[in-house]
Amino acid sequence: MREDIDGDEDWAMWLRFLGKTDRADRFAVDISRAVSLCIFPADQSQEQQRTLRYQAFDKIMLSDPKLVFSVSGEEIRAWEQAVQGDVAHLRAIGKLEEFLQQLHPLGVQKLEYLADGMNELTAWQINNYYYYLVQQAT
């Protein structure tokens, strides 16, 4: 667990774990449900300060050169479909606009990858591509 950051330290830990482990099956969920609760203060100025700190920590965490993942083109395509499905679900339940308002992307970029081979992707690339996919689906 990274103790030098004041937010997202649990997320940083999970990313490091997933980058190192051979136990996680990419096609079957190891943990049936992972829930992370983030409580923001009622005071708006405190909420804004916390949001800015999280954005700063996201940037530090996602630019960590040790967070590199080997991902096949097949896995990337399955993930693309999952993101599109999530956006469609949020639209269907009337929560898409609320979700979009809460997004604070650090970057939005299409990902060029080997469709039939393995790809070495940084956490930064994956994060930016996620926001690209959400943008494309909306």
Buried (B, 14 or more C-beta within 10 A) or exposed (E): EBEEBEBBBEBBEEBBEBBEEEEEEBEEEEEEEEEEEEEEEEEEEEEEEBBEBBBBBBEBBBEBEEBBBEBBBEBBEEBBEEBBEBBEEBBEEEEBEEBEEEEEBBEBEEBEBEEEEEBEBBBBBBBBBBBBBBBEBE
